[in-house]
Amino acid sequence: MMSLPTNSFTGKRVAVRSVSARADVERALTERGASNIQWFEAKDDDELNHLALQGKFDCIVYEKLDLMLTAIWKGDVDWQQWKQRGIRVEIAEQCGPPDWQSMIESVEGSYRTWRRGERRRQIIAAILLSIAGLIALLTILQATPVSP
């Protein structure tokens, strides 16, 4: 179940990046006064970034720190622009005590997971390019006449 920190601000126009039960999230945000809630999935992180930079939201709520970090690792969230424009971001998941070691563990774990997926995509791309290269080479060799 999602629970926002007690000192959090939400606002009326809220973007939510969540993977949990929608009813729990909506209930928590409605209690904070949110009336216009827009939902985003992982595939929509770039659209969320675009709308946020246009000033469409008072607040962006991520269910977990990992969801936000993954969007940053992928390059779908321009964190520096968000900071410059004063875009408010809240993390619903309780991250534990606010000490630097637990934060580093969260960031490192998120990055490790993201890199694992990236490596997998890079390996698949390398295999496909190698196969395409071999096919092109075989085509060239077959088209080249053999001289006696």
C-alpha positions in Angstrom: 0.0 0.0 0.0 1.3 3.4 -0.9 1.7 6.0 1.8 3.0 9.5 1.2 5.3 11.0 3.8 3.4 13.1 6.3 5.1 16.3 5.4 4.6 15.9 1.7 2.8 18.3 -0.6 0.8 17.0 -3.5 -1.3 19.8 -5.2 -4.2 19.5 -7.5 -2.5 18.4 -10.8 -0.5 15.3 -10.1 1.4 12.9 -12.3 1.8 9.4 -10.9 4.3 6.8 -12.0 3.2 3.7 -10.2 3.1 -0.1 -10.5 0.9 -0.9 -7.5 -2.8 -1.1 -7.0 -4.3 2.0 -8.5 -7.0 2.3 -5.8 -4.4 2.6 -3.0 -2.5 5.3 -4.9 -5.7 7.2 -5.8 -7.0 7.1 -2.2 -3.6 8.4 -0.8 -3.5 11.3 -3.3 -7.2 12.2 -2.9 -6.7 12.5 0.8 -3.9 15.1 0.0 -6.3 17.1 -2.2 -5.3 15.9 -5.6 -8.2 16.3 -8.0 -6.5 15.9 -11.4 -4.4 12.7 -11.4 -2.7 11.5 -14.6 -1.2 8.0 -14.6 1.9 7.0 -16.4 3.5 3.6 -17.2 7.2 2.8 -17.7 6.8 3.2 -21.5 5.5 6.7 -20.9 8.4 8.1 -19.0 9.5 10.4 -21.9 5.9 11.7 -22.2 5.8 12.4 -18.5 9.1 14.3 -18.8 7.7 16.4 -21.7 4.5 17.3 -19.9 6.3 18.1 -16.7 8.6 20.5 -18.5 5.6 22.2 -19.9 4.3 22.8 -16.4 1.3 20.5 -16.5 1.7 19.2 -13.0 2.0 20.6 -9.5 3.7 17.4 -8.3 5.0 14.1 -9.7 4.7 11.1 -7.4 6.8 8.0 -8.0 5.7 4.9 -6.1 9.3 3.8 -5.6 12.7 5.5 -5.8 13.8 2.8 -8.3 11.1 3.9 -10.8 12.4 7.4 -10.8 16.1 6.4 -11.0 15.4 4.0 -13.9 13.7 6.8 -15.8 16.8 8.9 -15.2 19.2 6.1 -16.2 17.3 5.6 -19.4 17.5 9.3 -20.2 13.7 9.8 -20.2 13.8 12.3 -17.3 15.8 15.4 -17.5 16.5 15.8 -13.7 18.5 19.0 -14.1 15.7 20.7 -16.0 13.2 19.5 -13.4 15.3 21.0 -10.6 15.8 24.3 -12.5 12.0 24.6 -13.1 11.2 23.7 -9.5 9.2 20.6 -10.4 8.3 18.9 -7.1 8.9 15.2 -6.9 7.7 12.9 -4.2 8.6 9.2 -3.5 5.8 7.3 -1.8 7.9 4.4 -0.7 9.6 4.8 2.6 13.3 4.7 1.8 14.3 4.0 5.4 16.5 6.3 7.5 17.9 9.2 5.5 21.5 8.2 5.8 23.9 8.2 2.9 24.7 4.5 3.0 21.0 3.4 2.5 20.7 6.0 -0.3 23.8 4.7 -2.0 22.5 1.1 -1.7 19.2 2.1 -3.3 20.9 4.0 -6.2 23.5 1.3 -6.8 20.8 -1.5 -6.8 18.7 0.5 -9.3 21.7 1.2 -11.5 22.8 -2.5 -11.4 19.3 -3.6 -12.5 19.2 -1.1 -15.3 22.7 -1.9 -16.5 21.8 -5.7 -16.6 18.9 -4.9 -18.9 21.1 -2.6 -21.0 23.8 -5.3 -21.4 21.2 -7.8 -22.5 19.9 -5.4 -25.2 23.4 -4.7 -26.3 24.2 -8.4 -26.6 21.1 -9.0 -28.7 21.9 -6.0 -30.9 25.5 -7.3 -31.4 24.2 -10.8 -32.4 21.7 -9.4 -34.9 24.3 -7.1 -36.4 26.8 -10.0 -36.7 24.2 -12.1 -38.5 23.3 -9.2 -40.8 27.0 -8.8 -41.6 27.5 -12.5 -42.3 24.5 -12.5 -44.6 25.8 -9.4 -46.5 29.3 -11.1 -46.8 27.7 -14.3 -48.2 25.6 -12.3 -50.6 28.7 -10.5 -51.9 30.7 -13.8 -52.2 27.9 -15.4 -54.1 27.5 -12.4 -56.5 31.3 -12.3 -57.2 32.1 -14.3 -60.3 34.8 -17.0 -59.9 37.5 -16.7 -62.5 39.1 -19.9 -63.8 
